[in-house]
């Protein structure tokens, strides 16, 4: 027996169209739910990332502050080091009180100084670069040419001028200076006879009797020996430069 379908074609087409629409609605609903879920998840992640960025910004500000403070301390430390290096170069590294005490012990009672001069000199006069000497120029308002002060590795030349009772006292002074561990390269530049004016009481109280006064000399004048002695402070050791 042949089956006869009495349903019209438009009805069947409507049913198929409604099935397709339901499928499309289901797909759209699933896509919408997925989009909502993704949006919610993304919003949560963005919120967490924003909170993390806020914390990182606070740490960045703290790190920047610490970095700026470190730079400031580094600059101050470099300035202090520069000043310390300058002080180290300028420091003569000698105990002046001990030198003067030794000199006072050596002089004795028959020598009177009227000038003591310490002069810084380079070790060699040929401006050898191995000396490591540098100079600091100090401007003087009264002079056009500035004065150069040696710093660094220098030696000190000592100039002593004064009077002694006799030439033998000058020779004894040179010998005592040469025997001292504080001085070396001692030599007398000159000595000559001279006179000093003293009171009559000073003549009578002289520690060593002279030939009185100079024969035919004026009362109150004594014959003395004027001298100049040059030596170097023994705060360095000479070695062969070859």
Secondary structure, DSSP 8 states (H G I E B T S, - for coil): ------S-HHHHHHHHHHHHHHHHHHHHHHHHHHHHHHHHHHHHHHHHHHHHHHHHHHHHHHHHHHHHHHHHHHHHHHHHHHHHHHHHHH-----HHHHHHHHHHHH-SSEEEEEEEEEEE-S-TT--GGG--EEEEE--TT-SS-EEEEESS-EEEEEEEEEESSHHHHHHHHHHHHHSTTEEEEEEEEEEEEEEE--HHHHHT-SS--SSS-TT--TTEEEEEEEEEEEEE--S------
